Amino acid sequence: QLRRSLAQRNTSPWTKGREEKKDSATTPEALRLWAQRRWESLLHYMVSPGKGADLRPEEGWKPAKELKRQLLRKTKNGDCLMQEMSVTVPEITKSGFHFLLRPLRAQVWQILMDMMYYEQAEHG
């Protein structure tokens, strides 16, 4: 299941904004810094989605529609990380704040597991 989900790269909520450059000079450190800024931008979005994207660690970053939908879905535990408000932007939930306090690896693992859970539920 994991292999299939990872192989479907075009359906990933992380696709938009992916750097398409084929730069062989990209170092592991540059990749690590890019990934860190991208993840921190996601966390900033969760805390203050209505604030300007230019204030995020990766300036101008906005989550793709699929990623927003993932944040609004119930997790495997039945809680949502964010909730949709009627007229305004989504707000972070109590579970979302608990998510922010978890270690980085646990955050990434939770998002991956929830994505695979919904992929399997939708496509059997």
Buried (B, 14 or more C-beta within 10 A) or exposed (E): EEEEBEEEEEEBBBEEBEEEEEEEEEEEEEEEEEEEBBBBBBBBBBEEBEEEBEEBBBEEBBBBEBBBEBBBBEBEEEEBBBBEEEEEEBBBBEBBEEBEEEEEEEBEEBBEEBBBBBBEEEEE
